[in-house]
Amino acid sequence: MSIRLTNISKKFGQFQALSPLNLDIEEGEMIGLLGPSGSGKTTLLRIIAGLEGADSGQLHFGDRDVTQIHVRERRVGFVFQNYALFRHMTVAENVAFGLQVMPRKQRPSAAEIKQRVTHLLETVQLAHLAQRYPEQLSGGQKQRIALARALATQPEVLLLDEPFGALDAKVRKELRRWLRTLHDELKFTSVFVTHDQDEALELSDRVVVMSNGHIEQINTPAELYAQPNSRFVFDFLGNVNVFNANWQQPRWQNDAAFLVPPEQPELQQSGAIYVRSHELELADKPNSQACLPFDIVAITPIGAEVRLELAPRGWHSDELWEARFTHQRLKQLGLEKGSQVFATPQTGYFFGAEGDGAPIRLNWPFLPPGSLVFDI
Amino acid sequence: MQTSAMSWSEYWGVIADPRVVASYRVTLLSALAASVFNGLFGLLLAWVLVRYEFPGKRLLDALVDLPFALPTAVAGITLATLYAENGQIGSLLAQIGIKVAYSPVGIVVAMVFTSIPFVVRTVQPVLEELSHDEEEAGMTLGASDRAVFWRIILPSLWPALVVGTALSFTRSLGEFGAVIFIAGNMPYISEITSLMIFVKLQEFDFAGASAIASVVLMTSLLLLLLINLWQARYLRRIRGR
């Protein structure tokens, strides 16, 4: 079922939790609401569920206007952050709950309920735990039971609040994959809330990035990564280095460091250049287009990659820079802790000093093709 | 100690005396009625204190502890005055033919007053801790308000409610000060067991007094033991092992 939010807003006292916003979710889509705490993502999810009422705007499920419909009639599946399993009921009773409280006319027979519960528990691969109580389960198991319980009434919309927040990394990864498979099989429309950008990018068909009660950007994970449209989205997606640039004809200067932009008038101003940590090259000399001197202060292997922490030498940056290489590439470069290096960004995103609009994407070399780039 | 000097037949003679047995009946039935009332009313009071905001809430919350703070004799005399036929409440009740003071009903009223904090103060913290999420989970699954209360909230409160009610019951069994002033203390009708002990003491029958006391003591101990066993089993079932 598709979900359409029109002009939805919400205030808690004086606090504007959601500024009026619009969002269209297509049938069968999996949407990740991504943002820091306080960005309004959970409020938005609760409004879709009907656990919270919006102050203004309309909410449609398909063609049905559900703005004024009570949560129990909206027929959504909701998975709570801390699972909210009923402690005094067994796993099987938990899963059966939604079926047992149906009005008598719609309620399946006891035998049918039992069969459906068994089937659901098999779907979540926990049939052997049917007679256990929630307190006897691990976090990952609780999560799957919460999901089975939410799916028991066959909702067309599944809403999940930080579904994997409380789990350890390995279980989280497994469950993510498993949820994606389940979603693709059962074809419900899902919306989940997360503050973990990896989770959002891995699971979602589209990601909705939120901050301060409004939507920053809606896009597919690939597009979002390739074209973040604001500093906030960039920062939030993580691992980014910032070069604070003062325009001094004909280049961006920051004390001893400089970058030379391509000749476009809109670039000839002060601003900030954002560079991702894996889009940085290192050499032992600067060149005519880029001079970013660094000291290597730490080299940390992280899985298949190595992370280098770089301290600016002779210029200023608010934070240490970070670069990522494969082990092999690092060996070729022959770098070690304490080495003095010069960095060259492969791709950069320029944000002008004023406003917070979309950045201009720059691919290295910033000069037009055919121009001469030489080491100094 | 006094009791151990008695033979079994003497002991039996004291504790099975018809007047004493009648006092058991009065005490048990009154305590049962009082604790059932407290179970319901205490739950309601705890619910109101946790779930609603209203002016005077803090005052009401503090007043719940009043029966603990007030000397029971003071409570008894006050209740007796209020519920006497010419008292403020008693006169109203008398118009519809209900006699509270100096009757078994008076005993129940006194017991209710002195033991209600047990229920409120055991249920209240559990209710406060009860996560809102479980109720919301129930609602998203389509449960009506009634279903949410009966199938989610009440079962979660059940252990605390049972324990609180049982405590209120045992407290009522042993209540003395508040009850004797309002009960009227008519033999076979409104005499409670604690009073029988007191009567024996006044007659300097220390052995008899301690014999009856031993019955009260054992009943209360047995009850507390049973409650603890039940609670332990309940928790073990839910937690596994």
Boltz contact constraints between the chains, C-beta under 6 A:
constraints:
  - contact:
      token1: [A, 51]
      token2: [B, 136]
      max_distance: 6.0
  - contact:
      token1: [A, 71]
      token2: [B, 139]
      max_distance: 6.0
  - contact:
      token1: [A, 71]
      token2: [B, 140]
      max_distance: 6.0
  - contact:
      token1: [A, 72]
      token2: [B, 139]
      max_distance: 6.0
  - contact:
      token1: [A, 72]
      token2: [B, 142]
      max_distance: 6.0
  - contact:
      token1: [A, 78]
      token2: [B, 140]
      max_distance: 6.0
  - contact:
      token1: [A, 80]
      token2: [B, 133]
      max_distance: 6.0
  - contact:
      token1: [A, 84]
      token2: [B, 133]
      max_distance: 6.0
  - contact:
      token1: [A, 84]
      token2: [B, 134]
      max_distance: 6.0
  - contact:
      token1: [A, 84]
      token2: [B, 137]
      max_distance: 6.0
  - contact:
      token1: [A, 86]
      token2: [B, 152]
      max_distance: 6.0
  - contact:
      token1: [A, 88]
      token2: [B, 155]
      max_distance: 6.0
  - contact:
      token1: [A, 97]
      token2: [B, 141]
      max_distance: 6.0
  - contact:
      token1: [A, 98]
      token2: [B, 141]
      max_distance: 6.0
  - contact:
      token1: [A, 98]
      token2: [B, 142]
      max_distance: 6.0
  - contact:
      token1: [A, 101]
      token2: [B, 142]
      max_distance: 6.0
  - contact:
      token1: [A, 101]
      token2: [B, 143]
      max_distance: 6.0
  - contact:
      token1: [A, 101]
      token2: [B, 147]
      max_distance: 6.0
  - contact:
      token1: [A, 133]
      token2: [B, 238]
      max_distance: 6.0
  - contact:
      token1: [A, 135]
      token2: [B, 238]
      max_distance: 6.0
  - contact:
      token1: [A, 135]
      token2: [B, 239]
      max_distance: 6.0
  - contact:
      token1: [A, 136]
      token2: [B, 240]
      max_distance: 6.0
